[in-house]
Amino acid sequence: MKIKKKIPLIDQVNKLGFWGGKFGGNYVPETLKKPIEDLEVLFNKLKNDKRFIAERDKYFKNWIGTPTRFIKLENLTNHVGGAQIWSKVVSDANGGAHKIYNATVHCLLAKRSGKKFIIGDTGAGYAGKMLSMAAKKFGLKCKIFMGAKDIARQQPNVKAMKKNGAEVIPVYSGSQTLVDAVSECMRFWVANCDTTAMCVGSTVGPAVFVRICGWSTSQISRELKVQLIDEFGSVPRKLKLYNCVGGGSSSFGFWNEFMDYDKKQCEFIGVEAGGPAKSKKHAAPLTYGSKIGILHGAAQYVNQDSDGQIEETESISAGLDYPGISPLHCFLKDTKRARYTAASDEDALIAYKTVTKFEKLRPSLEPSHAFSIAIKEAKKLSKDTIVVVNSCGDSYKDREILKKRLGKKYA
Amino acid sequence: MLNPISLAFKKAKQENRAALITYTVAGDSSKKQSLDILKSISKDADILELGVPHNTPVADGSQIQTSAYRAIKNGIKMNDIFKIVKEFKKLNKDKPIILMGYFNMIFQYGESKFLNKCNSSGVNGLIVVDLPWPENIDFARKCKKKSIYFIQLLSPTTTIQRLKKIIRDSHPMNYFISMLSTTGGKLKVSPKDIIKNYNKIKKIDPKKEIVIGFGITGKTIGKLKSADGLVVGSAICKEISKSLKHRQNPVTNVSKLVKKLKSKIL
């Protein structure tokens, strides 16, 4: 299994949609074969269409707001004492997280295909919030599927979705989190695919959804590359890119533009959600050696029992609380292009405290996982190493959890 | 020897009627009870579909989900399902059984090991909801070697070119999904239109048996009886849920329902 150079990773699939011959694919009910094929044809055409790219860039620039900041965390660097710690503040994007890129592209595609309705899943509520924003912007009716447990713990985003005119549909089956929201959303699409477009909120699902999402979030690394060259004159000799990984959309987008660099120069570190320190449950299939299985249409490493039932996950961050992982990341792991590790709930909370103590930055619980590992590793690295952490979400949505776990002054 | 599935269609044709295919979830609401239900409804059903419950079903509506979650909660495992089939076949060796489920369960068991186990326990056919054509070509071939029918699903969204290719590669039985829906949805297409679509598909290769499923209840089954076979699933799962809620015996109630369904297609 090998990564090819000079071909976008999203396009390194075989005819059936598999990366490395075994990750991804299209394990879908027959009813969805045609709508998925239609979407593939449309996307393959438009992703190389100059006018479509110009349209995308126009909305990215004027509506989402590009580029998001690339800043040095001076105080944190001094405190840690080691590598230089920088952050790509993707939470600057309209709506407060990277999910806006994928949502915007899906709405543009839906418009092109003449669909009037769009549906999506959400965990932390960001994917849903962004889809509701984009749907409103582009005049599409929107339904968001969200686990009942997540609705309870991510109220600010739920309110935002409703304000944008989206219908939020609570999902009560299974663990009542993201995994069930995605299942319910796919079921709705099975029954309504003639009139409705589906947006999968991360680089998961049938192959075309993985590709669309990866294509959309790659905006992050396109900007970062320019910013690095502006700042250092070239891509630094020792660069380490830390990103949290749930489904894997922000991390893939944060790394994509650097894929062809040697990993000695440009290392990718993915941080999964290890769950509560005392619990055996986690959302870290790559770190803890989960077996390959099929979830939501794609073959991937996934938490499951010996029979193949998908296991419940546990994490303080709703956005990482997913038992599977993008086929792209499975491919990056097996080809050893990226390295994966996990941070616990407690680690993430400590990192949040540290970052907010020293910097004017409020990463949500998801990127706090990445900060945790970055801070630990930066200590041992040389001063000429550039550590960049993608702060891909803002902690506003987590204020109830932060208040409960860390006290009022952190809310 | 002819696969018992083909024999069942032959028998129904001799009686000038559609075959009745029931769907129940293995282990719903317990291992024993699901076996008792199979035994009891086998008097009236021609083919028994046994659902392999899975906890992330992307094509099942609420009734079947409820049954599946109930079965999983009560501890059903893949090997228990094979045991249920084997027990059932001890007394009803000619009654065809089809397992219906999602591919991850087969993938984790190991394709060859799974098929061997199907053979030794008496499974005659498989429906794998999320393994469409052409992804299923290799697996379908393996099934054929074991004399197990791999049943292809056909949908209203399947294009005519694709229908032809799927049917060309298919085994003697195929399954037409009546409408755009998860299982058990309200019938949003008239039975007349469903039969019209069905006839179009049937014409591609009249020798292949095609059954219709999704959304069929006691109210609609009679209007679809010109098909080779009709599948009722969610309505039965609903009956089990209802019986449990009212503290009645699901075995008796489901048997009554199946008997009634059968009477409507005679």
Interface residues (C-beta under 8 A of the other chain):
Chain A: L16 G25 N26 Y27 V28 P29 E30 T31 L32 K33 K34 P35 S173 G174 V179 D180 S183 M186 R187 V190 A191 N192 C193 D194 K291 G293 I294 L295 H296 G297 Q304 S306 D307 G308 Q309 I310
Chain B: H54 N55 T56 P57 V58 A59 D60 G61 Q65 Y69 I72 K77 M78 Y102 F103 N104 M105 F107 Q108 Y109 V129 D130 L131 P132 W133 P134 E135 Q152 L153 L154 S155 P156 T157 T158 T159 R162 I177 L180 S181 T182 G185
